[in-house]
Amino acid sequence: MANLTGVIALAAAALYGGWEWALVCLIVLVALWRFDPGVLPVLATVGVSFFWLALFHWTGDRRLFFPYSMQFAVQMACLLRGRMAKPAIVGGGSIVLVFTVIRISQSATAAVLIVELAVAGAALALALQAGGRGSREASVRVIAGALGSVLAFAGLAI
């Protein structure tokens, strides 16, 4: 059932956002299925992203891909967080890297990319700090992901 839930989430991301949105979601879902394979963890992981996806679909504002991706970056970092911070940094950083490559393919300017990367780093650091050591739990991941995405959305104003 968790796989079906994930496939439905991917289909929604592809249908309403596009391949870029689905790719970011897929990477995190693959990691999630390794650590916490259940329907509720999948729903918790994609729940906040659906808010940004729906808002994008309603407004057509492509900039909402940033908070959508940052939510997944924080979720990935939380999933990989253990006794050492390095896996969390690599996990969250990998989503930021995928986001950046997508933005480069979309012809984002260097100035925009610099701001996005600075905001992404700050949002990841603050959200992970707020999550603490128990960040693998679904409820903590959701709160940290929501915080990271709101910080990224606020960074759009810069």
Secondary structure, 3 states (H helix, E strand, C coil): CHHHHHHHHHHHHHHHCCHHHHHHHHHHHHHHHHHCCCHHHHHHHHHHHHHHHHHHHHHCCHHHHHHHHHHHHHHHHHHHCCCCCHHHHHHHHHHHHHHHHHHHHCCCCHHHHHHHHHHHHHHHHHHHHHHCCCCCCHHHHHHHHHHHHHHHHHHCCC
